[in-house]
Amino acid sequence: MIIAHNWNMSQDNVLSNRIILATNVKRLRSKSKIRREELSLALGFDNSYISKLEKGKINITIDKLSIIADYFNVDLVDLFKKS
């Protein structure tokens, strides 16, 4: 029972981190005044992937996170900072 409880807490953290990431990517994109389509082309990602990312609906690899951080000229850890 304790294991299930810890797992649920972990799931909550994952969802929270996804929302933080989603918010930060959308904020960086808006601040840069670029449309989602432009960002997807620049990064080589599908437009629907960026859409899902900005809604916190996908798991993302560290490689793709690095590409995003490099594009916006921020540290990888900045993508997970609460605003």
C-alpha positions as CSV (number, residue, x, y, z in Angstrom):
1,M,0.0,0.0,0.0
2,I,2.8,2.4,0.8
3,I,4.4,1.6,-2.6
4,A,1.2,2.6,-4.4
5,H,1.0,5.8,-2.5
6,N,4.6,6.7,-3.4
7,W,3.9,5.9,-7.0
8,N,0.9,8.2,-7.0
9,M,3.0,11.0,-5.6
10,S,5.6,10.4,-8.3
11,Q,2.9,10.6,-10.9
12,D,1.7,13.9,-9.5
13,N,5.3,15.2,-9.7
14,V,5.6,14.1,-13.3
15,L,2.4,15.9,-14.3
16,S,3.5,19.0,-12.4
17,N,6.8,19.0,-14.3
18,R,5.1,18.5,-17.6
19,I,2.9,21.6,-16.9
20,I,5.9,23.6,-15.8
21,L,7.8,22.6,-19.0
22,A,4.7,23.3,-21.1
23,T,4.2,26.7,-19.6
24,N,7.9,27.7,-20.0
25,V,8.1,26.5,-23.7
26,K,5.0,28.4,-24.6
27,R,6.2,31.5,-22.7
28,L,9.6,31.4,-24.5
29,R,7.9,31.0,-27.8
30,S,5.5,33.9,-27.1
31,K,8.3,36.1,-25.9
32,S,10.2,35.3,-29.1
33,K,7.1,36.3,-31.1
34,I,7.1,33.1,-33.2
35,R,4.2,31.0,-34.1
36,R,4.1,27.3,-33.2
37,E,4.5,26.4,-36.9
38,E,7.7,28.5,-37.1
39,L,9.1,26.8,-34.0
40,S,8.3,23.3,-35.2
41,L,10.1,24.1,-38.5
42,A,13.1,25.6,-36.8
43,L,13.5,22.6,-34.4
44,G,12.6,19.9,-37.0
45,F,9.7,18.7,-34.9
46,D,6.1,18.1,-36.1
47,N,3.7,21.0,-35.4
48,S,1.4,18.6,-33.5
49,Y,4.4,17.6,-31.3
50,I,4.9,21.2,-30.2
51,S,1.2,21.6,-29.6
52,K,1.1,18.5,-27.4
53,L,4.3,19.7,-25.6
54,E,2.8,23.1,-24.8
55,K,-0.3,21.3,-23.4
56,G,1.8,19.0,-21.2
57,K,0.5,15.9,-23.0
58,I,3.7,14.1,-24.0
59,N,6.9,12.7,-22.6
60,I,9.9,14.3,-24.2
61,T,13.5,13.0,-24.5
62,I,16.5,14.7,-23.1
63,D,17.8,15.2,-26.6
64,K,14.7,17.1,-27.7
65,L,14.8,19.2,-24.5
66,S,18.4,20.1,-25.3
67,I,17.4,21.2,-28.8
68,I,14.7,23.4,-27.3
69,A,17.0,24.9,-24.7
70,D,19.7,25.6,-27.3
71,Y,17.2,27.2,-29.6
72,F,16.0,29.6,-26.9
73,N,19.5,30.1,-25.6
74,V,18.6,29.0,-22.1
75,D,20.0,26.3,-19.8
76,L,18.1,23.0,-19.8
77,V,17.2,23.4,-16.1
78,D,15.5,26.8,-17.0
79,L,12.8,24.8,-18.8
80,F,11.8,23.3,-15.5
81,K,11.8,26.5,-13.3
82,K,8.6,27.6,-11.9
83,S,7.7,31.2,-13.0
